[in-house]
């Protein structure tokens, strides 16, 4: 995929003569974050970590509002967990975070490389979280990107069409339980239309899945054709309302993993209390069954998100998940304080010891039980 970026860059350099370019621009910025977590129920109750994401952007304007731009960023992070005077465990990682090139006009863009692709109407529990894994409790909204090419065309009436092709993303993404066969590309698209006071959209994705690296409970196949269909609708009425769903089906018999259905319905409203009290409520239903739409193996989650700004520089928010199947509640509280160049987050959580929120980040075991976390973020 890196070669694709190089080819696009060389193509446009050779295609457009020198007098076609306006003044180009190069910018550099970054985000530094450091955090400490205490959870007395973990084997290593104290965790500390840091992350630096430097980002470089280059823009090359062309005639008639056309332009070429590039973005490159790296995720440099490390963490250490320890039990004082007893044991220590540390990890570190350096990997590309974003690396893409884009050609765009007023109504069209094509972007190639390591990029973030997300869409849909749901706010927090997203059935159309196909290519990212953003945890709504993460104040930085970090997620790995995918290697691919994405094209989008925007009509004058606000309708738009997306087409994408992915390659080289073998690990599971979003709601996927199995990885992708790295020898085959993934393809898909989306059409979004304006309706009344909102929008409606239909999405599709195709890939070849691979279950050879999973446990013995799942049959092992190197090539499984997988078709994924999604829909979403969002309306701005007296309250914001959305409905979003996804159906994934495979052409091999994988027992309860042959078909997956995910549905989400939600509303949000900001009450005119003080500085504005925002409330978001979502209901999520997931099902995994041998036969499509059988709804025998289901999970039902409710989510309530509350947010209130305290003045210009402080905000307090809370999220509560409720697992109806296991009768468990997950509670998260966050206070955010903005200084001149630094943002402070003070977070607390009270969760079940057995953590079972679907499709969340890889650090979820740190948030089992009860604990507190403090985070400092500097954007330069």
Secondary structure, DSSP 8 states (H G I E B T S, - for coil): -HHHHHHHHHHHHHHS-GGG----EEEEEEEEEEEEEE-TTSSS-EEEEEEEEEEEEEEEE-GGG-EEEEEEEEEEEEEEEEETTTEEEEEEEEEEEEEEEEEE-SSEEEEEEEE-----S-SSS-TT--S----TT-TT-----EEEEEEEEE-TTS-EEEEEEE-S--S--TT-SSEE-TTS-EEEEEEEEEETTEEEEEEEEEEEEE-TTS-TTS---S-EEEEEEEEEEEEESSSEEEEEEEEEEESS--GGGSEEEEEEEEEEEEE-STT-EEEEEEEEEEEEESSTT---SEEEEEEEEEEEEETTTEEEEEEEEEETTTTEEEEEEEEEEE-SSEEEEEEEEE--SS---TT--TTGGGGSSEEEEEEEEEE-
